[in-house]
Each structure stands twice: as structure tokens, then as C-alpha cells.
Amino acid sequence: MMKPIVINSPSLANCNTLYIREDIEKLREAGVRFLHVDLMDGNYVPNLCFPIRFVQDLKNEYSDMILDVHMMVNDPISYVDRMADAKVDYLSFHTDSTPFAIRTIDKIRSAGMKPGIVINPSQRVEVIEPYADMVDMVTLMAVEPGFAGQKFMQRTIKRVGETASIRKKEKLEFLINVDGAINYESLIPCIQRGANVIVTGIFTVFQQPDGILGACLRFSEMCEKGLSAGFIGDAY
């Protein structure tokens, strides 16, 4: 049975790239062990983010950190071997970026990584059903992919509950990841409905008046409140 947990996975896309090492050190001091890394190709989304070399350097420098890599790319299967060489832990791709989702999931797992799938706000959560038993993480986008600083879509809260219902019905244990503009107003409702990984950004961890360390500690306290507030629906 899935155990209630909440993981802080800060998105490094929200760091000041000139001071990214300093930001990571502050995250580590706050007890963060997940790092969310966006990989974009300028085609699936009209933007670019970190290069593959950055992922490799990050893991070499911080081998004890868990890298949660989110691929916003066309033909994601072509990136799998390079992500495995970089020793990525979780590797997720968008289900509409390839006609061969199952083949891609299989290759990610056979390469030694934990596969994840990502669904956009315009997709029904039922799209995960053909391969829900094959993945370790399901990411629900709470914004349109590709750009930071958007507004959290409130409909995501209901979608977390719908995804948790699939997980419970099928007796599965994949992590439910919420990615995009989450704030404290939406955090606890997502936790109560079964969210396990929160991709944090400028509304929770970065650019906060109490700094990264204080913001992470405050985030952890709010997560504990969410876990003790009582679950809703089929969260677990």
C-alpha cells in the first residue's frame, strides 16, 4: 500500500544561473535531496533550458542527490542513453511527445532509471491507464509546459484526486508529481488528494523573503500540516 509522503523537488530552472551552485548548497543545507531538472529541445516547447552536459556535471558534483529530469522534447527515446550515462534517477517524458510511450518506458527502466510520464493540463488523466503499472512517477502539469512564472491552474487539484483514484483502484504505488507554479493555497489541497512530489519554484522556495533555507523549512512545515489535515477521496 502506498505510504503518504511529500517530497520537495526544487526546479533548478528557477535559480539564478550565475549563482546556481550557491543555491544548490542552500537547498542541501535545508535537507533537500531531490532536484528537478528541465530538459527542453526548443521544438516540443518553444524554449530551451539546461544542456545534457549540465545534468552530467550536476550528478558528478552531487552524487547523493536524486535527479528528477523532466524531458520536454520530441523523440524522448533518443535521449535515454545519454540520461543513463549522466546517472539520472527519475526520467519523465510527455505522453503526447511520442507514439511509442511503452517502448520509451521500457528503455528507461532497462537503462537503470525510474520511468515517469507527464500529462499536460489539456489531457485527461485517464491517458495514463495503459501504462500506469509500468511507471514510478506520474507528473501532472499545473501550467502549460515550457515557461516559468505562470499561474497555477486550480483544476489541477481535482486532477490529483483523479490520478490517485487510478493508483488506488489498480493497487499501484507510483508517485504523483505536481509541476508548475504551486503556492501555499494549492499545496495542502494537493497533498490531501494524494500528491507526493511537489516541484517547487518562485512561489514557495526561490525569491522568498526568508531565503532558500527559511523557505524550504517553511515548505516542510506546510507539508506536515497537509499530511495531518486528513486525506480526501482515494488519496491512499
DOVOZA-30197 format. One record per residue: residue number from 0; chain; x, y, z of N, C-alpha, C, CB in turn. Coordinates in steps of 0.1 Angstrom, whole numbers, plus 2048, in hexadecimal, padded with zeros to 3 digits. Glycine has a CB too. Example, Ala and Ser with C-alpha at 12.3 -4.5 7.8 and 13.67 -1.06 7.14 Angstrom:
<atoms>
   k c n_east n_north n_up ca_east ca_north ca_up c_east c_north c_up cb_east cb_north cb_up
   0 A    884     7C7  84E     87B      7D3   84E    884     7DF  84E     871      7D3   85A
   1 A    880     7EA  847     889      7F5   847    881     800  84F     88D      7FA   839
</atoms>
This chain:
<atoms>
   k c n_east n_north n_up ca_east ca_north ca_up c_east c_north c_up cb_east cb_north cb_up
   0 A    808     7F4  800     800      800   800    809     80D  800     7F7      800   80C
   1 A    805     816  7F8     80D      822   7F7    80C     82A  804     807      82B   7EB
   2 A    818     82E  809     819      836   815    819     845  812     826      832   81D
   3 A    812     84D  81A     811      85B   818    81F     862  81A     807      861   822
   4 A    824     868  810     830      86F   811    82F     87C  808     83D      866   80C
   5 A    837     886  80B     838      891   803    847     895  801     830      89E   809
   6 A    84C     897  7F5     85A      899   7F2    85B     8A7  7EB     860      88F   7E9
   7 A    864     8AF  7F0     867      8BC   7EB    871     8BA  7DF     86D      8C6   7F5
   8 A    86D     8BD  7D3     876      8BC   7C7    877     8C9  7C1     870      8B1   7BD
   9 A    881     8D1  7C6     882      8DF   7C0    886     8DF  7B2     88C      8E7   7C9
  10 A    880     8E7  7AA     883      8E9   79C    88F     8F2  79A     877      8EE   794
  11 A    89A     8ED  795     8A6      8F5   793    8A5     8FF  788     8B2      8EC   790
  12 A    89A     8FE  781     897      909   777    894     916  77D     88C      904   76D
  13 A    891     916  78A     88E      922   791    89A     928  798     883      91F   79B
  14 A    8A5     922  797     8B1      927   79D    8B7     933  794     8BC      91C   79F
  15 A    8BF     93B  79A     8C7      945   793    8D2     93C  78E     8CB      951   79C
  16 A    8D3     93B  780     8DD      932   77B    8EC     936  77E     8DC      931   76C
  17 A    8EE     943  781     8FB      947   785    8FF     943  793     8FC      956   784
  18 A    8F5     93F  79B     8F7      93B   7A9    8F1     92E  7AC     8F2      946   7B2
  19 A    8F1     925  7A2     8E9      918   7A4    8F0     90F  7AE     8E8      911   797
  20 A    8FD     90F  7AF     904      907   7B9    900     90C  7C7     913      908   7B7
  21 A    900     919  7C9     8FC      91E   7D7    8EE     91A  7DA     8FE      92D   7D7
  22 A    8E5     91B  7D0     8D7      917   7D3    8D6     908  7D7     8CE      91A   7C7
  23 A    8DD     900  7D0     8DD      8F1   7D2    8E2     8EF  7E0     8E5      8E9   7C8
  24 A    8ED     8F5  7E4     8F3      8F3   7F1    8E9     8F7  7FC     900      8FB   7F3
  25 A    8E1     902  7FA     8D7      906   804    8CB     8FC  804     8D1      914   800
  26 A    8C8     8F6  7F9     8BE      8EC   7F9    8C2     8DF  800     8BA      8E7   7EA
  27 A    8CF     8DC  7FF     8D4      8D0   806    8D4     8D3  815     8E2      8CD   801
  28 A    8D8     8DF  819     8D8      8E3   827    8CA     8E1  82D     8DD      8F1   829
  29 A    8C0     8E4  825     8B2      8E3   829    8AD     8D5  829     8A9      8EC   821
  30 A    8B5     8CB  825     8B1      8BD   825    8AB     8B8  818     8A7      8BB   830
  31 A    8AB     8C0  80E     8A5      8BC   801    8AE     8B2  7FB     8A4      8C8   7F7
  32 A    8A8     8A7  7F6     8B0      89C   7EF    8AB     899  7E1     8AF      890   7F8
  33 A    8A0     89F  7DD     89C      89F   7CF    89F     8AC  7C8     88C      89B   7CE
  34 A    8A3     8AB  7BB     8A5      8B7   7B3    89D     8B4  7A6     8B4      8BA   7B1
  35 A    895     8BE  7A2     88D      8BD   796    895     8C4  78B     87F      8C2   798
  36 A    897     8BD  780     89F      8C3   775    897     8C2  768     8AD      8BC   773
  37 A    894     8CD  762     88D      8CE   755    896     8CD  749     884      8DB   754
  38 A    892     8C4  740     89A      8C3   734    890     8C6  728     8A0      8B4   733
  39 A    893     8D0  721     88B      8D5   716    892     8D5  708     885      8E3   719
  40 A    88B     8D3  6FD     892      8D2   6F0    88E     8DE  6E7     88E      8C5   6EA
  41 A    886     8E7  6EC     882      8F2   6E3    878     8EE  6D9     88E      8F8   6DD
  42 A    874     8E2  6D8     86A      8DD   6CF    85D     8D8  6D5     870      8D1   6C6
  43 A    85E     8CF  6DF     852      8CB   6E6    84C     8D7  6EE     855      8BF   6F0
  44 A    855     8DE  6F4     852      8EB   6FA    85B     8F6  6F3     853      8EB   709
  45 A    855     902  6F2     85D      90D   6EB    867     913  6F4     854      917   6E5
  46 A    86F     90B  6FB     879      911   704    884     907  706     872      914   712
  47 A    88F     90C  70C     89B      903   70F    89E     905  71E     8A7      906   706
  48 A    8A4     8FB  724     8A7      8FC   732    8B6     8F7  734     89D      8F4   73B
  49 A    8B7     8EC  73B     8C5      8E7   73E    8C9     8DD  734     8C5      8E0   74C
  50 A    8D6     8DD  731     8DC      8D4   727    8DF     8C6  72E     8E9      8D9   721
  51 A    8E0     8BC  727     8E3      8AF   72D    8F0     8AF  735     8E4      8A4   722
  52 A    8FA     8B7  730     906      8B8   738    904     8BD  746     910      8C2   731
  53 A    8FA     8C6  748     8F7      8CB   755    8F2     8BF  75E     8ED      8D6   755
  54 A    8EA     8B7  759     8E5      8AB   760    8F1     8A2  765     8DB      8A3   758
  55 A    8FA     8A0  75C     905      897   75F    90E     89E  76A     90E      895   752
  56 A    911     8AB  768     919      8B2   772    912     8B2  780     91C      8C0   76D
  57 A    905     8B4  780     8FD      8B4   78C    8FF     8A7  794     8EF      8B8   789
  58 A    8FD     89C  78D     8FE      88F   794    90C     88C  798     8F8      884   78B
  59 A    916     890  790     923      88E   794    927     895  7A1     92D      892   789
  60 A    922     8A2  7A2     925      8AA   7AE    91D     8A6  7BA     923      8B9   7AA
  61 A    910     8A2  7B8     907      89F   7C3    901     891  7C1     8FB      8AA   7C3
  62 A    90A     887  7C2     906      87A   7BF    8FB     874  7C9     912      871   7C0
  63 A    8FA     87B  7D5     8F0      876   7DE    8E2     87C  7DC     8F4      879   7EC
  64 A    8E1     886  7D3     8D4      88C   7D0    8CC     884  7C6     8D6      89A   7CB
  65 A    8BF     883  7C7     8B7      87C   7BE    8B2     886  7B2     8AA      876   7C5
  66 A    8B6     882  7A6     8B3      88B   79B    8A6     887  795     8BE      88B   790
  67 A    89C     890  795     88F      88E   78F    88F     896  782     883      892   799
  68 A    892     88F  777     893      896   76A    886     896  762     89E      890   762
  69 A    881     8A1  75E     875      8A3   757    878     8A7  748     86B      8AE   75D
  70 A    876     89D  73F     879      8A0   731    86D     8A6  72A     87D      893   72A
  71 A    86F     8B2  725     865      8B8   71C    86A     8B8  70E     861      8C7   721
  72 A    86B     8AD  708     872      8AB   6FB    869     8A2  6F2     880      8A5   6FE
  73 A    86C     8A3  6E5     867      89A   6DC    870     88E  6DB     865      8A0   6CD
  74 A    86B     882  6D8     873      876   6D7    87B     873  6E4     87D      877   6CB
  75 A    874     872  6EF     87B      871   6FC    884     865  6FD     872      871   708
  76 A    881     85A  6F6     888      84E   6F7    897     850  6F2     882      843   6EE
  77 A    899     85A  6EA     8A7      85C   6E5    8B0     863  6F0     8A6      865   6D9
  78 A    8AA     867  6FB     8B1      86D   706    8B5     863  711     8AA      879   70B
  79 A    8AF     858  710     8AF      84F   71C    8BE     84A  71F     8A7      842   719
  80 A    8C5     846  715     8D3      841   718    8DB     84C  71E     8D9      83C   70B
  81 A    8DA     858  719     8E2      863   71E    8DE     867  72D     8E1      870   715
  82 A    8D1     865  730     8CD      868   73D    8D2     85D  747     8BD      868   73E
  83 A    8D2     850  742     8D8      845   749    8E7     848  74C     8D5      838   742
  84 A    8EE     84C  742     8FC      84F   744    8FE     85A  74E     902      853   736
  85 A    8F5     863  74F     8F5      86E   759    8F1     86A  767     8ED      87A   755
  86 A    8EC     85D  768     8E8      857   775    8DC     85E  77B     8F4      858   77F
  87 A    8D2     861  772     8C6      867   776    8BE     85D  77E     8BD      86C   76A
  88 A    8B6     861  788     8AE      858   790    8A0     856  78A     8AE      85D   79E
  89 A    899     860  789     88B      860   784    88C     867  776     881      867   78D
  90 A    886     861  76C     886      867   75F    878     867  759     890      860   755
  91 A    872     873  757     864      874   753    863     87A  746     85C      87C   75E
  92 A    858     876  73E     856      87C   731    847     87E  72F     85B      873   726
  93 A    843     887  726     835      88A   723    82F     87F  71A     834      897   71C
  94 A    823     87A  71E     81D      86F   717    81A     872  709     811      86A   71E
  95 A    818     87F  706     814      883   6F8    820     887  6F0     80A      88F   6F9
  96 A    82C     885  6F5     838      888   6EE    83D     87D  6E5     843      88D   6F7
  97 A    837     871  6E6     83B      865   6DF    830     85C  6DD     847      85E   6E6
  98 A    82F     855  6D1     825      84A   6D0    829     83D  6D6     822      848   6C1
  99 A    835     83D  6DC     83B      831   6E2    83D     832  6F1     847      82C   6DA
 100 A    833     835  6F8     835      838   707    83A     82B  70E     828      83D   70D
 101 A    834     820  70B     837      813   712    846     810  70F     82E      808   70E
 102 A    84A     811  702     858      80E   6FE    861     817  706     85A      810   6EF
 103 A    85D     824  707     866      82E   70E    867     82A  71D     861      83C   70C
 104 A    85C     827  723     85C      823   731    865     817  733     84E      820   736
 105 A    864     80D  72B     86C      801   72C    87B     804  72B     868      7F7   721
 106 A    87E     80D  721     88C      810   720    892     817  72C     88E      818   713
 107 A    88A     821  731     88E      828   73D    891     81E  749     883      832   742
 108 A    888     815  74B     88A      80B   756    896     802  753     87D      803   759
 109 A    897     7FD  747     8A2      7F4   744    8AF     7FB  745     8A0      7EE   736
 110 A    8AF     808  743     8BC      810   745    8BF     813  753     8BB      81D   73D
 111 A    8B7     80F  75D     8BA      810   76B    8B4     81C  771     8C8      811   76C
 112 A    8AB     823  76B     8A4      82F   770    896     82C  774     8A5      83B   767
 113 A    88F     834  77B     881      833   77F    879     83B  775     87E      837   78D
 114 A    870     835  76D     869      83C   763    85D     843  769     864      832   758
 115 A    85A     84F  763     84F      857   766    848     85C  75A     853      862   770
 116 A    83B     85F  75B     834      865   750    82E     872  754     829      85C   74B
 117 A    82C     87B  74B     827      889   74E    81B     88B  745     832      894   74B
 118 A    811     891  74B     805      894   743    802     8A3  745     7F8      88C   748
 119 A    7FE     8A9  73A     7FB      8B8   739    7ED     8BB  73F     7FD      8BD   72B
 120 A    7EB     8C7  742     7DE      8CB   747    7D2     8C8  73E     7DE      8DA   74A
 121 A    7D5     8C8  731     7CA      8C5   727    7C7     8B6  725     7CE      8CB   71A
 122 A    7CF     8AD  72B     7CD      89F   72A    7C5     89A  736     7DB      898   729
 123 A    7BC     890  733     7B5      889   73E    7BF     880  745     7A9      881   738
 124 A    7BD     87F  752     7C6      876   75A    7C5     868  756     7C4      878   769
 125 A    7BA     864  750     7B8      856   74C    7C2     851  742     7AA      853   747
 126 A    7C9     85B  73C     7D3      857   732    7DE     84F  737     7D9      864   72B
 127 A    7E0     84F  744     7EB      848   74B    7E8     839  74C     7EF      84E   758
 128 A    7DB     835  74B     7D7      828   74F    7DE     81D  747     7C8      826   74C
 129 A    7E1     81E  73A     7E8      813   733    7F6     810  739     7EA      816   725
 130 A    7FC     819  740     80A      816   745    80C     81B  753     814      81D   73C
 131 A    801     81D  75B     802      821   769    809     816  771     7F4      823   76F
 132 A    808     80A  76D     80F      7FF   775    81E     7FE  771     808      7F2   773
 133 A    823     806  768     830      805   763    839     810  768     830      805   754
 134 A    834     81A  76F     83C      826   772    83D     828  781     835      832   76C
 135 A    847     830  785     84A      833   793    844     841  796     858      832   796
 136 A    841     849  78C     83C      856   78F    833     85B  784     848      860   790
 137 A    828     862  788     81F      868   77F    81F     877  782     811      862   77F
 138 A    823     87F  779     824      88E   77B    818     895  775     831      894   775
 139 A    811     89D  77D     806      8A5   778    80B     8B3  776     7FA      8A4   781
 140 A    80B     8B8  76A     80E      8C6   768    803     8CF  76D     811      8C8   759
 141 A    807     8D9  775     7FD      8E2   77A    7FE     8EF  772     7FF      8E5   789
 142 A    806     8F0  768     808      8FB   75F    80A     8F5  751     813      905   763
 143 A    80A     8FD  747     80E      8F8   73A    81D     8F7  73A     809      902   72E
 144 A    823     8EC  735     831      8E9   736    839     8F3  72E     835      8DB   732
 145 A    845     8F6  734     84F      8FE   72C    853     90B  732     849      900   71F
 146 A    84C     911  73B     84F      91E   740    84C     91F  74F     847      929   739
 147 A    855     925  757     853      927   765    84B     934  767     861      928   76C
 148 A    845     935  773     83E      942   776    830     942  773     845      94D   770
 149 A    82A     937  76E     81C      937   76B    813     935  777     819      92B   761
 150 A    806     936  776     7FD      935   781    7F8     927  782     7F1      93E   77F
 151 A    7F8     922  78F     7F3      914   792    7E5     912  78D     7F5      911   7A1
 152 A    7E2     907  786     7D5      904   781    7CE     8FD  78C     7D5      8FC   774
 153 A    7C3     903  792     7BC      8FD   79D    7B6     8EF  79A     7B1      906   7A2
 154 A    7B3     8ED  78D     7AD      8E0   789    7B7     8D4  78C     7AA      8E0   77B
 155 A    7C4     8D8  78E     7CE      8CD   791    7CB     8C6  79E     7DC      8D4   792
 156 A    7C5     8CD  7A8     7C1      8C6   7B4    7B8     8BA  7B2     7BB      8D1   7BE
 157 A    7AE     8BC  7AA     7A5      8B2   7A7    7AC     8A7  7A0     799      8B7   79F
 158 A    7B5     8AA  797     7BC      8A0   78F    7C5     898  797     7C4      8A7   784
 159 A    7CB     89E  7A2     7D3      896   7AB    7CA     88B  7B1     7D9      89F   7B6
 160 A    7BE     88E  7B5     7B5      884   7BB    7B1     87A  7B1     7A8      88B   7C0
 161 A    7AF     87D  7A5     7AB      874   79A    7B7     86A  798     7A8      87B   78D
 162 A    7C3     86F  798     7CF      867   796    7D1     85D  7A2     7DB      86F   794
 163 A    7CF     862  7AE     7D0      85A   7BA    7C5     84F  7B9     7CE      862   7C6
 164 A    7B9     852  7B4     7AF      847   7B3    7B3     83C  7AA     7A2      84D   7AE
 165 A    7BA     83F  79F     7BF      835   796    7CA     82D  79E     7C5      83B   789
 166 A    7D3     834  7A5     7DD      82D   7AC    7D7     823  7B7     7E6      837   7B3
 167 A    7CD     828  7BE     7C7      81F   7C8    7BF     814  7C2     7BE      828   7D1
 168 A    7B8     817  7B8     7B0      80C   7B2    7B8     801  7AC     7A7      812   7A7
 169 A    7C3     804  7A6     7CC      7FA   7A0    7D7     7F5  7AA     7D3      800   794
 170 A    7D6     7FA  7B7     7E0      7F5   7C1    7EE     7F8  7BC     7DE      7E6   7C4
 171 A    7F1     804  7B8     7FE      808   7B3    805     811  7BD     7FD      80F   7A5
 172 A    811     814  7BB     819      81C   7C4    821     827  7BD     822      814   7CD
 173 A    81D     82C  7B2     825      836   7AB    823     843  7B3     820      838   79C
 174 A    82D     84C  7B3     82D      859   7B9    825     862  7B0     83B      85E   7BB
 175 A    81D     86B  7B6     815      875   7AF    81D     882  7B1     807      876   7B4
 176 A    822     888  7A6     82A      894   7A6    822     89F  7A0     837      892   79E
 177 A    821     8AB  7A7     81B      8B7   7A3    825     8C1  79F     811      8BC   7AE
 178 A    825     8C5  792     82F      8CE   78D    829     8DA  787     837      8C6   782
 179 A    82D     8E6  78D     829      8F2   787    822     8FC  790     821      8F0   77B
 180 A    829     906  795     823      912   79C    81B     90F  7A8     81A      919   792
 181 A    81E     904  7AF     817      901   7BB    81A     90B  7C6     81A      8F2   7C0
 182 A    810     90F  7CE     812      918   7D9    80C     912  7E5     80C      926   7D6
 183 A    80C     91A  7F0     807      914   7FD    7F7     912  7FD     80B      91C   808
 184 A    7F1     91A  7F5     7E2      918   7F4    7DE     90B  7ED     7DC      923   7EC
 185 A    7E6     906  7E4     7E3      8FA   7DC    7EB     8EE  7E2     7E7      8FC   7CE
 186 A    7F5     8F0  7EA     7FE      8E5   7EF    7F6     8DB  7F7     809      8EB   7F7
 187 A    7F0     8DF  802     7E9      8D6   80B    7DE     8CF  804     7E4      8DD   817
 188 A    7D5     8D5  7FC     7CB      8CE   7F5    7D1     8C3  7EC     7C2      8D7   7EC
 189 A    7DC     8C5  7E5     7E3      8BB   7DD    7E8     8AF  7E6     7EE      8C1   7D5
 190 A    7EE     8B2  7F1     7F3      8A8   7FA    7E7     8A0  7FF     7FA      8AE   806
 191 A    7DC     8A6  803     7D0      89F   808    7CA     895  7FE     7C6      8A9   80D
 192 A    7CD     898  7F1     7C7      88F   7E7    7D1     885  7E1     7C2      898   7DB
 193 A    7DD     885  7E7     7E7      87A   7E4    7F4     87E  7DD     7E0      871   7DC
 194 A    7F7     88B  7DC     803      88F   7D5    80F     88C  7DE     803      89E   7D3
 195 A    81A     887  7D8     826      882   7DF    832     88A  7DC     828      874   7DC
 196 A    833     890  7D0     83F      898   7CD    83A     8A5  7C8     847      890   7C1
 197 A    840     8B0  7CD     83C      8BD   7CA    848     8C4  7C4     837      8C5   7D6
 198 A    846     8C8  7B7     851      8D0   7B0    84F     8DE  7B5     850      8CF   7A1
 199 A    859     8E3  7BD     858      8F0   7C3    85F     8FA  7BB     85D      8F0   7D2
 200 A    85B     907  7BC     861      911   7B4    860     91F  7BB     85A      912   7A7
 201 A    85D     929  7B3     85E      937   7B9    853     93A  7C2     85D      940   7AD
 202 A    848     932  7C3     83D      935   7CC    83F     92E  7DA     830      931   7C6
 203 A    849     925  7DB     84B      91E   7E7    859     91E  7ED     846      910   7E6
 204 A    863     91C  7E4     871      91A   7E8    87A     925  7E4     876      90D   7E3
 205 A    87A     929  7D7     883      933   7D2    87D     941  7D2     887      930   7C3
 206 A    885     94B  7D3     881      959   7D4    878     95C  7DF     87B      95D   7C6
 207 A    87A     955  7EA     871      957   7F6    879     960  800     86E      94A   7FD
 208 A    871     968  808     878      972   811    880     96C  81C     86D      97A   817
 209 A    87D     95F  81F     885      958   82A    891     950  824     87C      950   832
 210 A    893     951  817     89E      94A   811    89B     93B  80E     8AB      94B   819
 211 A    8A3     935  807     8A1      927   803    8A0     91E  810     8AC      921   7FA
 212 A    8A9     91F  819     8A9      917   825    89C     919  82D     8B5      91A   82E
 213 A    898     925  830     88C      927   837    880     923  82F     88B      936   83B
 214 A    87F     925  822     874      921   81A    872     912  81A     876      927   80C
 215 A    87D     90B  819     87C      8FC   819    877     8F7  826     88A      8F6   816
 216 A    87C     8FC  831     877      8F8   83E    868     8FB  840     87F      8FF   849
 217 A    864     907  83B     856      90B   83B    84D     901  832     854      919   837
 218 A    853     8FE  827     84C      8F4   81E    84A     8E7  825     854      8F3   811
 219 A    854     8E2  82C     853      8D5   833    849     8D5  83D     861      8D1   839
 220 A    848     8E1  844     83D      8E2   84F    82F     8E1  849     83F      8EF   857
 221 A    82E     8E8  83D     821      8E8   837    81D     8DA  831     820      8F2   82B
 222 A    827     8D3  82D     825      8C5   828    820     8BC  834     831      8BF   822
 223 A    826     8BE  840     822      8B6   84B    814     8BA  84F     82B      8B9   857
 224 A    810     8C6  84E     802      8CA   850    7F9     8C3  846     800      8D9   84F
 225 A    7FD     8C3  83A     7F5      8BC   830    7F3     8AD  832     7FB      8BE   822
 226 A    7FE     8A7  837     7FD      898   83A    7F4     895  846     80B      893   83C
 227 A    7F3     89F  84F     7EC      89D   85B    7DD     8A2  85A     7F3      8A3   867
 228 A    7DA     8A9  84F     7CD      8AF   84E    7C2     8A6  84A     7CE      8BA   843
 229 A    7C6     89A  846     7BC      890   842    7BB     88F  833     7AE      893   849
 230 A    7BA     882  82E     7BA      880   820    7AC     881  81A     7C1      873   81C
 231 A    7AB     884  80E     79F      886   807    79E     87C  7FC     79D      894   802
 232 A    792     875  7FB     790      86C   7F0    799     85F  7F0     792      873   7E3
 233 A    79F     85C  7E5     7A7      850   7E4    7B6     853  7E4     7A4      848   7D7
 234 A    7BA     85C  7ED     7C8      860   7ED    7D1     855  7F0     7CA      86B   7F8
 235 A    7CD     84C  7F9     7D5      840   7FC    7CC     834  7FF     7DF      843   808
</atoms>
